[in-house]
Amino acid sequence: MSLAKVIEVIAEGSTMEEAVENAVSQASKTVHNIKSINCENIQGIVSNNQVDKYRINAKVTFVVEEG
């Protein structure tokens, strides 16, 4: 039987795609068996009237190792 767990993370990047990739990359340093990421909230951080970077709130799902 498999057991999955979900953690919530916040990540930033210069694009939305980079923010998602950063979330997975950073989470994978301490979490193994990541299977999916669900982005729930996307923010644009504005500086000098331009979007400077993007921030996401995301749920990362991974399979818990047995034994």
BELPE-V237894 format. One record per pair of residues at least 6 apart in sequence whose C-alpha atoms are under 6 Angstrom apart, sorted by sequence separation. I is the first residue (numbers start at 1). GAP is how many residues later the second one is. D is the distance in whole Angstrom. If there is no record, write none. Layout:
I/GAP/D  I/GAP/D
This chain:
13/6/4  45/6/6  46/6/5  12/7/5  44/7/6  45/7/6  11/8/6  45/8/5  45/9/6  44/10/5  43/11/6  11/12/5  43/12/5  42/13/6  42/14/5  41/15/6  41/16/5  40/17/6  39/18/6  40/18/6  39/19/4  38/20/5  38/21/5  37/22/6  37/23/5  36/24/6  36/25/5  35/26/6  34/27/6  35/27/5  34/28/4  33/29/5  33/30/5  16/38/6  14/39/5  15/39/6  13/40/6  14/40/6  13/41/5  12/42/6  12/43/4  11/44/6  11/45/6  10/46/6  10/47/5  9/48/6  9/49/5  8/50/6  8/51/4  7/52/6  7/53/5  6/54/5  6/55/4  5/56/6  5/57/6  4/58/5  4/59/4  3/60/6  4/60/6  3/61/6
